[in-house]
Amino acid sequence: MAHVERISRRRLLGSAAAAGIALPVLHETVPHQSIHQQLAAASSGGAGAHGATAGSHGGGNSGPTFKDGDVVDHAANGFNPTEILRDFDYGKARRLPGGRTVREYELVAEDREIEVAPGVKYPAWTYNGRVPGPTLRATEGDLMRVRFINGSEHPHTIHFHGFHPPEMDGIPEVGAGIIEPGKSFTYEFEAEPVGLHLYHCHTGPLAEHIARGLYGTFICDPKQGRPDADEMVMVMNGFNTNFDAEGNQVYAVNTVAFHHVNEPIEVKRGELVRIYLVNILEYDPINSFHIHGHFFDYYPTGTKLEPRDFTDTVLLGQAERGICELRFKFPGEVMFHAHKTEFAELGWMGFFEVA
């Protein structure tokens, strides 16, 4: 294995004087020449989109971001964060004789190297080859059957947030317990309660199994539904490329740092937008979401049909989630990001394109 330089995320927040520092990754380091070229381009005085100016890596006025326009290889990754936003998996549905709906899903654990920022590769553990895993969606009262196949080289499980019997809890030594490589198990439970939930591996060391990418969103819709809206899922995550469990070096929404700087999320002015916001960040105690120039109704965990807050910023601990609803009042580019500046400058920022 190639030598991996170990650096802290705070050193990544250095200025252009830190030209010799390479981003640490497993199996591959970012070429120093590439870093020098980016810094040289920045110092030449050229300004890129969203205000990249001299002395920056791009993506902000002076923030230590990656070069404007550099993107990851989505085809090689096998997923695109823009597509993940609005990709809902309702499973294979059928009606039982009594009228109840059964939804069947299949999740496969796979070991896969993914690119989490331009040139930064990470050895992830995935559900269905993507991080986050598929967004499973059902209606309150549906019977869910989730077949889990462990195609990884490591033992894993799936633990769902929500109501279910202990034998379906996806934890070691209870029910099926840990699912060994090459084995499978079907989790079966009723979709409840209404709200925004998540699922993740619950095998020890737990933090590593989650941080490597074994997590996804589970939405349980109320029987009466919610008002029509442009719906999207934002999973706030990060990557500890040093593997030292001391914070993260890359932060993102739906895995790829700065993705929505390069590809703003297209929305319509005046249309109701519903964001299913999930914080699955490990190694940091708190995360946040802030949107510029607008306020939103906030429904913690989505279990109530009336909002608790009208705000422009929410703070979430690990595994906290909530629904944000808003209508954009003005056309143009509207920034969103973590209001922990360090996280934003290391990838957790983007734009809505309001038309």
Buried (B, 14 or more C-beta within 10 A) or exposed (E): EEEBEEBEBEEBBEEBEBBEBBBBBBEBBBEEEBBEEBBEBBBEEEBBBBBBBBBBBBBBEBBBBBBBEBBBEBEEBBBBBBEBBEBBBBBEEEEEEEEEBBBBBBBBBBBBBBBBBBBBBBBBBBBBBBBBBBBBBBBBEBBBBBBBBBBBEBBBBBBBBBEBEEEBBBBEEBBBBBBEEEEBBBBBBBBBBBBBBBBBBBBEEBEBBBBBBBBBBBBBBBEEEBEEBBBBBBBBBBBBBBBEEEBBBBBBBBBBBBBBBBBBBEBEEEBBBBBBBBBBBBBBEBBBBBBEEBBBBBBBBBBEEEBEBEBBBBBBEBBBBBBBBBBBEEEEBBBBBBBBEBBBBBBBBBBBBBE
